């Protein structure tokens, strides 16, 4: 990380911070939030952090941290109307935001899909409908053309695992559907949409760094018993490699053969070729690891075990060593493009006291995990940047506003932003780095 070109940034997502729901079409998360029992605190994203209202202040806030880049996502229902045309008001919001970032020398890393599918598209089948992949490509074509040269990097999707598995198979995220067949088909259509979107980016935005963001939760066996090792391998292929292997190798992992034939995705000729087109970068999101054992249920492939201590406030184990191992393992196994750590961070039980948030636990998490990335780089992994998740506390999906990931504290009643201890430390680290880079010149 001593490389002066290494990019440090902060990240957010549209639905989680923007608010201003009256200025966009409804999305699947609006529907999900309005379904009783789906969101832990019964909240929604209609107001969130009111970023659409306070974006100018937020750009000043981002600039004050001294970051090189800001990773944001575009709300598809904010920029495209129901009849498929550009929404001028929504487009202007993002163009103004991108212009302000560029004016400050902050590189915009734009994610084109971070889970907020327009509700009218879901009503037509959403990601279970192959046509959605083509609607996505059309959206990408329109918005990329509108943005012109304002963007530094595009990611087609954020965490297809969450959209497909959590949204269409486990049902704990929007749209809340369940069943293996649904989950596997949604995953394939999202990967197809990625391939189609990347094609558009290659054609219309060859000057940007174009890729995809995948999340990885490394899988560890509960014991060295053969059955546990086999189950852990299946879990890794089902949750992690299901998304990476088609992109890197043009085929699904071996675990595909272990699921019932009627649950496997329908794949058309040419799909895998589209999906496996070369990337400029791979975004990796990392938070924790999971343990697995041989399944208890007759039809299951594996049994997921509870997280082990120490835990973050959201209940995820803190184990930075698995971050280094993940990066070095992927590096050895695949011919990877350059990597950006597009999300990494921790939910902690923050206390706002006398105008300060002394989040020592989060600070320790960042120190150990940035160190873990550095360890992987020293072992030859080509990592080009690191984004803290998240810039600010926000709507944490099914957890509502109960869990705080920000390095900036948000008082949701007043919308006041306060940089936490972790944010101040991040700022100071970047300032020290800039000074040492200046000295070396």
C-alpha positions in Angstrom: 0.0 0.0 0.0 3.0 2.3 -0.1 2.3 2.7 -3.8 1.3 6.3 -4.4 -1.3 5.2 -7.0 -3.2 3.0 -4.4 -6.7 4.3 -4.1 -8.4 4.8 -0.7 -12.1 5.6 -0.7 -15.5 5.4 1.0 -18.6 3.7 -0.3 -22.4 4.1 -0.1 -25.5 2.8 -2.0 -28.4 4.7 -3.4 -31.4 3.2 -1.5 -29.5 3.2 1.8 -28.8 7.0 1.9 -30.7 8.9 -0.7 -34.3 9.3 0.6 -36.3 11.6 -1.8 -38.5 8.6 -2.7 -41.2 10.9 -4.1 -38.7 11.8 -6.9 -38.3 8.3 -8.2 -40.3 5.2 -9.1 -41.0 2.6 -6.4 -38.4 -0.2 -6.1 -38.5 -3.7 -4.7 -37.1 -2.5 -1.4 -40.0 -0.1 -1.0 -42.4 -3.0 -1.4 -40.4 -5.2 0.9 -40.2 -2.5 3.6 -44.0 -2.1 3.5 -44.5 -5.8 4.2 -44.9 -6.4 7.9 -42.1 -8.3 9.6 -39.5 -8.0 6.9 -37.5 -5.1 8.4 -36.2 -5.6 11.9 -37.3 -2.1 13.2 -40.2 -1.7 10.8 -38.5 1.2 9.0 -38.1 2.0 5.3 -35.8 3.9 2.9 -38.2 6.7 2.1 -36.1 9.3 4.0 -32.9 7.5 4.9 -30.0 10.0 5.2 -31.7 12.5 2.8 -28.6 12.5 0.6 -30.5 13.9 -2.4 -31.2 16.9 -0.2 -27.9 17.2 1.5 -25.5 15.9 -1.3 -23.5 19.2 -1.4 -22.7 18.9 2.3 -21.9 15.2 1.9 -19.4 16.0 -0.9 -17.7 18.5 1.4 -17.7 15.8 4.1 -16.1 13.2 1.7 -13.5 15.7 0.6 -12.7 16.5 4.3 -11.7 12.9 4.8 -9.0 13.3 2.1 -10.1 10.2 0.2 -9.0 9.5 -3.4 -12.4 8.1 -4.5 -16.1 7.7 -3.7 -18.0 4.6 -4.6 -21.7 5.3 -5.1 -24.6 3.5 -6.8 -27.2 4.8 -9.3 -30.8 4.2 -8.5 -32.3 2.7 -11.6 -35.8 3.9 -10.6 -34.5 7.4 -10.1 -33.1 7.8 -13.6 -35.4 5.8 -15.9 -39.2 6.4 -16.2 -41.8 3.6 -16.4 -41.8 3.8 -20.2 -38.0 3.4 -20.3 -36.9 7.0 -21.0 -34.4 9.0 -19.0 -35.8 10.9 -16.0 -34.1 14.3 -16.5 -34.4 15.3 -12.8 -32.8 12.1 -11.6 -30.0 12.3 -14.2 -29.3 15.9 -13.3 -28.9 14.9 -9.6 -26.2 12.4 -10.4 -24.5 14.6 -13.0 -24.2 17.4 -10.5 -22.9 15.0 -7.9 -20.3 13.6 -10.3 -19.2 17.0 -11.4 -18.8 18.1 -7.7 -16.7 15.0 -7.0 -14.5 15.6 -10.0 -14.0 19.2 -9.1 -12.6 18.0 -5.8 -10.3 15.5 -7.4 -12.3 12.6 -6.0 -12.6 9.7 -8.5 -16.2 8.5 -8.9 -16.6 4.7 -8.8 -20.1 4.1 -10.0 -22.1 0.9 -9.3 -24.9 0.6 -11.8 -27.1 -1.9 -9.7 -27.1 -2.1 -6.0 -30.3 -4.0 -5.4 -33.0 -1.4 -6.0 -34.9 -2.9 -9.0 -37.8 -0.8 -10.2 -41.0 -2.4 -8.8 -42.8 -2.5 -12.1 -40.0 -4.7 -13.5 -40.4 -7.0 -10.6 -44.1 -7.2 -11.2 -43.2 -8.6 -14.6 -41.0 -11.3 -13.1 -37.9 -9.3 -12.0 -34.7 -11.3 -12.2 -36.7 -14.5 -12.9 -37.6 -13.0 -16.3 -34.8 -13.2 -18.8 -36.1 -9.9 -20.4 -34.9 -8.0 -17.3 -31.3 -8.6 -18.4 -32.0 -6.7 -21.6 -33.9 -3.9 -19.8 -30.8 -3.6 -17.6 -28.5 -3.3 -20.7 -30.8 -0.6 -22.1 -30.7 1.3 -18.7 -26.9 1.1 -18.8 -26.7 2.4 -22.3 -28.9 5.4 -21.5 -27.3 6.4 -18.2 -23.7 5.9 -19.4 -24.4 8.0 -22.4 -25.9 10.7 -20.1 -22.9 10.7 -17.8 -20.3 11.0 -20.6 -16.7 11.4 -19.2 -17.7 12.1 -15.6 -17.0 8.5 -14.3 -13.7 6.9 -13.4 -14.9 3.3 -13.0 -18.2 1.4 -13.5 -19.3 -1.8 -11.7 -22.2 -3.6 -13.4 -23.5 -5.1 -10.2 -23.0 -5.1 -6.5 -23.1 -8.6 -4.8 -25.2 -10.8 -7.2 -25.2 -13.3 -4.3 -27.4 -11.0 -2.2 -29.8 -10.2 -5.0 -30.2 -13.8 -6.1 -29.7 -15.9 -3.0 -31.0 -13.6 -0.2 -33.7 -12.0 -2.5 -35.0 -14.9 -4.5 -33.9 -18.1 -2.7 -33.8 -17.4 1.1 -36.3 -14.6 1.0 -34.7 -12.4 3.6 -34.0 -9.6 1.1 -36.3 -8.0 -1.5 -38.3 -9.2 -3.3 -38.6 -11.9 -0.6 -39.1 -14.9 -2.9 -37.9 -18.4 -1.9 -36.8 -21.7 -3.5 -33.6 -23.0 -5.0 -35.0 -22.9 -8.5 -35.8 -19.2 -8.2 -32.4 -18.4 -6.6 -30.4 -20.2 -9.3 -32.4 -18.7 -12.2 -32.2 -15.2 -10.8 -28.4 -15.6 -10.4 -28.0 -16.6 -14.0 -30.1 -13.7 -15.3 -28.1 -11.2 -13.2 -24.8 -12.7 -14.6 -26.3 -12.5 -18.1 -27.2 -8.8 -17.4 -23.6 -8.2 -16.2 -22.3 -9.6 -19.5 -24.7 -7.5 -21.6 -24.0 -4.4 -19.5 -20.2 -4.9 -19.8 -20.7 -5.1 -23.6 -22.4 -1.7 -23.5 -19.6 -0.3 -21.3 -16.9 -1.6 -23.7 -18.7 0.2 -26.6 -19.8 3.4 -24.9 -17.3 3.9 -22.1 -14.0 2.4 -23.0 -12.1 5.1 -21.0 -13.5 3.8 -17.7 -12.3 0.9 -15.6 -15.2 -1.6 -16.0 -15.9 -4.6 -13.8 -18.2 -6.2 -11.2 -18.4 -6.4 -7.4 -18.7 -9.8 -5.8 -18.9 -10.5 -2.1 -17.0 -13.4 -0.5 -17.6 -15.1 2.8 -14.8 -17.7 3.1 -16.0 -21.2 4.1 -14.2 -23.1 6.9 -14.8 -26.7 7.8 -16.0 -27.5 11.3 -13.6 -30.5 11.5 -11.2 -32.4 9.3 -13.8 -35.2 8.8 -14.3 -36.0 5.1 -18.0 -35.3 5.2 -17.4 -31.8 6.7 -14.7 -31.0 4.2 -17.0 -32.1 1.3 -19.9 -30.0 2.7 -17.6 -26.9 3.1 -16.4 -27.3 -0.5 -20.0 -27.4 -1.7 -20.9 -24.3 0.4 -18.0 -22.4 -1.1 -19.1 -23.3 -4.6 -22.7 -22.5 -3.9 -22.3 -19.2 -2.2 -19.0 -17.8 -3.5 -17.8 -19.5 -6.7 -21.3 -19.6 -8.2 -20.7 -16.0 -9.3 -17.0 -15.9 -9.8 -16.4 -19.0 -11.8 -18.8 -18.2 -14.7 -17.1 -14.8 -15.0 -13.6 -16.1 -14.8 -14.0 -19.6 -16.5 -17.3 -19.5 -18.5 -18.8 -22.3 -16.5 -20.7 -23.0 -13.2 -18.9 -24.8 -10.4 -19.2 -28.6 -9.9 -21.9 -28.2 -7.2 -24.4 -27.5 -10.0 -24.5 -31.2 -10.7 -25.4 -31.9 -7.0 -28.6 -29.9 -7.2 -31.9 -31.4 -8.6 -32.0 -31.0 -12.4 -35.3 -29.0 -12.2 -33.7 -26.4 -10.0 -30.7 -25.7 -12.3 -30.9 -22.4 -14.3 -32.0 -22.4 -17.9 -29.0 -21.3 -19.9 -29.2 -20.3 -23.5 -26.5 -20.7 -26.2 -24.0 -17.9 -26.0 -24.8 -16.9 -22.4 -21.6 -18.2 -20.8 -19.5 -16.5 -23.5 -21.2 -13.2 -22.7 -20.8 -13.7 -18.9 -17.1 -14.6 -19.1 -16.0 -11.5 -21.1 -12.7 -10.0 -19.7 -13.0 -7.5 -16.8 -10.8 -4.5 -16.2 -11.2 -5.1 -12.4 -12.8 -7.4 -9.9 -14.4 -5.7 -6.9 -14.2 -7.8 -3.7 -16.4 -7.2 -0.7 -15.4 -8.9 2.5 -16.8 -8.8 6.1 -16.5 -12.2 7.8 -16.1 -16.0 7.4 -18.5 -18.9 8.1 -18.1 -22.5 9.4 -19.8 -25.5 7.8 -20.5 -29.2 8.6 -22.1 -32.1 6.9 -25.8 -31.5 6.4 -28.5 -32.7 8.8 -31.3 -32.4 6.3 -31.7 -35.2 3.7 -31.7 -32.8 0.6 -29.2 -30.3 1.9 -25.6 -29.9 0.6 -24.2 -28.4 3.9 -25.1 -27.1 7.3 -24.1 -23.5 8.1 -23.0 -23.1 11.7 -23.3 -20.1 14.0 -20.6 -17.3 13.9 -17.8 -17.7 16.5 -16.7 -14.9 18.8 -15.5 -12.1 18.6 -18.5 -10.6 16.9 -19.5 -7.3 15.4 -22.8 -5.7 16.4 -24.5 -7.5 13.5 -23.3 -10.8 14.8 -20.5 -11.5 12.3 -17.2 -13.0 13.4 -14.1 -10.7 13.3 -11.3 -12.8 11.7 -9.0 -10.7 9.4 -6.7 -13.6 8.7 -9.4 -15.1 6.4 -9.3 -11.9 4.3 -5.6 -12.4 3.5 -6.3 -16.1 2.8 -9.3 -15.4 0.6 -7.2 -13.0 -1.6 -4.2 -15.2 -1.9 -6.4 -18.3 -2.6 -8.3 -16.5 -5.4 -5.0 -15.1 -6.8 -3.5 -18.7 -7.0 -6.6 -20.3 -8.4 -7.7 -17.8 -11.1 -6.2 -15.4 -13.6 -7.7 -12.4 -11.9 -7.8 -8.8 -13.2 -6.6 -6.1 -10.8 -8.6 -6.1 -7.6 -10.3 -3.3 -5.7 -11.6 -4.0 -2.2 -14.9 -2.3 -2.8 -16.4 -2.9 0.7 -15.0 -3.7 4.1 -16.1 -2.6 7.5 -18.0 -3.4 10.7 -21.3 -2.7 12.4 -20.6 -1.6 16.0 -22.9 -0.4 18.8 -21.9 3.2 18.6 -22.6 5.7 21.4 -22.9 9.4 20.6 -21.5 11.2 23.7 -20.9 14.9 23.9 -20.6 15.3 20.2 -18.3 12.4 19.7 -18.4 8.7 18.7 -15.5 6.8 20.2 -15.8 3.7 18.1 -12.5 1.9 19.1 -13.9 -1.5 18.0 -14.5 -0.3 14.5 -11.1 1.4 14.4 -9.4 -1.9 15.4 -11.4 -3.7 12.7 -10.2 -1.3 10.0 -6.6 -1.5 11.2 -6.5 -5.3 11.2 -8.3 -5.6 7.9 -6.3 -3.0 6.0 -3.2 -4.9 7.4 -4.7 -8.1 6.1 -5.0 -6.6 2.6 -1.4 -5.4 2.8 -0.3 -8.9 3.8 -2.0 -10.3 0.6 -0.4 -7.6 -1.5 3.0 -8.6 -0.1 2.3 -12.1 -1.3 1.8 -10.9 -4.9 -2.0 -10.1 -5.0 -2.6 -7.2 -7.3 -4.9 -4.9 -5.2 -5.3 -1.4 -6.5 -7.6 0.2 -3.9 -9.6 -0.1 -0.7 -13.1 1.3 0.1 -14.4 1.6 3.7 -18.0 0.5 4.1 -19.6 2.8 4.8 -19.2 6.5 4.5 -22.1 7.1 6.9 -24.6 5.2 8.9 -27.6 4.3 6.8 -30.6 2.0 6.1 -29.0 -1.4 6.7 -31.5 -3.4 4.6 -33.4 -6.0 6.6 -31.8 -4.6 9.8 -33.4 -1.2 9.2 -31.6 1.6 11.1 -30.6 -0.7 14.0 -27.0 -1.4 12.8 -24.5 1.3 12.1 -21.6 0.7 9.7 -20.6 4.3 9.1 -17.3 6.0 9.8 -19.6 9.0 10.0 -22.4 9.0 12.6 -25.9 10.1 11.4 -28.5 11.4 13.7 -31.6 10.4 11.8 -33.9 13.0 13.5 -31.7 16.0 12.6 -29.6 14.5 9.7 -26.6 15.8 11.5 -23.3 14.1 10.4 -20.5 13.6 12.9 -17.2 12.0 11.9 -16.5 9.1 14.3 -13.1 8.2 15.8 -12.6 5.6 13.0 -13.3 8.3 10.4 -10.8 10.7 11.9 -8.2 7.9 12.0 -8.9 7.1 8.4 -8.5 10.8 7.5 -5.3 11.1 9.5 -3.8 7.9 7.9 -4.6 9.3 4.4 -3.0 12.7 5.3 0.1 11.0 6.6 0.3 8.9 3.5 0.0 12.1 1.3 2.8 13.8 3.2 5.1 10.8 3.0 4.4 10.6 -0.8 5.2 14.3 -1.2 8.5 13.8 0.8 9.4 10.9 -1.5 8.9 13.0 -4.7 
